[in-house]
Amino acid sequence: MTSFAEGLTPPYYAVIFANQLREPAPGYEAMADRMAALAETMPGYLGIESTRNSEGFGITVSYWESESAIVNWKKQSDHLAAQDKGIREWYAHYQLRVARIERAYSGPDGRPAVK
């Protein structure tokens, strides 16, 4: 996944998931793709951005309308199973942060996304 989440109007929330994969991590990429597709079906979902470097460090930021939407995503049964598998098998370390976005800028000129 390499595209930007576009058209988001503050305020909204970001779930920032930074992680370091263990080597090897068989099945991780397929599960990550499946979770991204599942997140898109959840009420309050706004978008996602994700990247991973060659050393296995990755960051995924998902965007949500509200904290309650984030809680519902966290409790979704398939997502719970993926979290458990990630903790047991895939992640050497991870950190998750939730932030409220008050302002956003985009484009090469840094203009505010919302005036």
C-alpha positions as CSV (number, residue, x, y, z in Angstrom):
1,M,0.0,0.0,0.0
2,T,1.7,3.2,-1.1
3,S,-1.1,5.8,-1.7
4,F,-2.1,8.7,0.5
5,A,-5.4,8.9,2.3
6,E,-7.0,11.9,0.5
7,G,-9.9,14.2,1.2
8,L,-9.9,13.9,5.0
9,T,-11.5,16.9,6.8
10,P,-10.4,17.6,10.3
11,P,-11.1,16.9,13.0
12,Y,-10.7,13.1,12.8
13,Y,-8.6,10.5,14.5
14,A,-5.4,8.6,13.5
15,V,-4.4,5.2,14.8
16,I,-0.6,5.0,14.4
17,F,0.7,1.5,14.4
18,A,4.5,1.2,14.3
19,N,6.0,-2.3,14.3
20,Q,9.1,-4.4,13.8
21,L,8.6,-7.7,12.2
22,R,10.4,-10.9,13.2
23,E,12.1,-12.8,10.5
24,P,10.6,-14.7,8.9
25,A,7.0,-13.6,9.0
26,P,5.1,-16.0,6.8
27,G,1.6,-14.9,6.0
28,Y,2.0,-11.4,7.4
29,E,1.5,-9.5,4.1
30,A,-1.6,-11.4,3.2
31,M,-3.1,-10.8,6.6
32,A,-2.2,-7.1,6.5
33,D,-3.9,-6.8,3.1
34,R,-7.0,-8.6,4.5
35,M,-7.1,-6.3,7.5
36,A,-6.8,-3.2,5.4
37,A,-9.7,-4.4,3.2
38,L,-11.8,-5.3,6.3
39,A,-11.1,-1.9,7.9
40,E,-12.6,-0.3,4.8
41,T,-16.0,-1.9,5.6
42,M,-16.1,-0.6,9.2
43,P,-18.4,2.3,10.1
44,G,-16.3,5.5,10.6
45,Y,-13.3,4.4,8.5
46,L,-11.8,7.2,6.5
47,G,-8.6,5.9,5.0
48,I,-5.2,4.2,5.5
49,E,-1.5,4.8,4.8
50,S,1.2,2.2,5.2
51,T,4.9,1.6,4.5
52,R,7.6,-0.9,5.5
53,N,11.4,-0.7,5.0
54,S,13.7,-3.5,4.0
55,E,14.7,-4.1,7.6
56,G,11.1,-5.0,8.5
57,F,10.1,-1.7,10.3
58,G,6.7,-0.6,9.3
59,I,4.1,2.1,10.1
60,T,0.5,2.0,9.3
61,V,-1.8,4.9,10.0
62,S,-5.5,4.4,9.8
63,Y,-8.0,7.3,10.0
64,W,-11.3,7.3,11.7
65,E,-14.3,9.6,12.3
66,S,-14.4,9.0,16.1
67,E,-12.9,7.2,19.0
68,S,-16.0,4.9,19.1
69,A,-15.3,3.9,15.5
70,I,-11.7,3.0,16.6
71,V,-13.0,1.0,19.6
72,N,-15.4,-0.9,17.3
73,W,-12.5,-1.7,14.9
74,K,-10.3,-2.8,17.8
75,K,-13.0,-5.2,18.9
76,Q,-13.9,-6.7,15.5
77,S,-13.5,-10.5,15.7
78,D,-11.3,-11.0,12.7
79,H,-9.1,-8.1,13.7
80,L,-8.8,-9.5,17.2
81,A,-7.6,-12.8,15.8
82,A,-5.0,-10.9,13.6
83,Q,-3.8,-8.9,16.6
84,D,-3.3,-12.1,18.6
85,K,-1.4,-13.8,15.8
86,G,0.7,-10.7,15.3
87,I,1.7,-10.6,19.0
88,R,2.4,-14.4,19.0
89,E,4.1,-14.8,15.7
90,W,5.0,-11.7,13.7
91,Y,6.0,-8.7,15.8
92,A,9.3,-8.4,17.6
93,H,8.0,-5.1,19.0
94,Y,5.1,-2.7,18.3
95,Q,3.7,0.6,19.5
96,L,0.2,1.9,18.9
97,R,-0.8,5.5,19.4
98,V,-4.2,7.3,18.9
99,A,-4.2,11.0,18.0
100,R,-6.9,13.5,17.2
101,I,-6.0,15.5,14.0
102,E,-6.9,19.1,14.3
103,R,-5.2,20.5,11.2
104,A,-4.0,18.8,8.0
105,Y,-1.9,20.1,5.1
106,S,-1.2,18.5,1.7
107,G,0.5,19.0,-1.6
108,P,3.9,20.3,-2.5
109,D,3.1,23.8,-1.4
110,G,1.9,22.8,2.1
111,R,-1.5,24.6,1.8
112,P,-4.1,23.6,4.5
113,A,-6.4,20.9,3.4
114,V,-9.2,22.8,5.0
115,K,-9.5,26.6,5.1
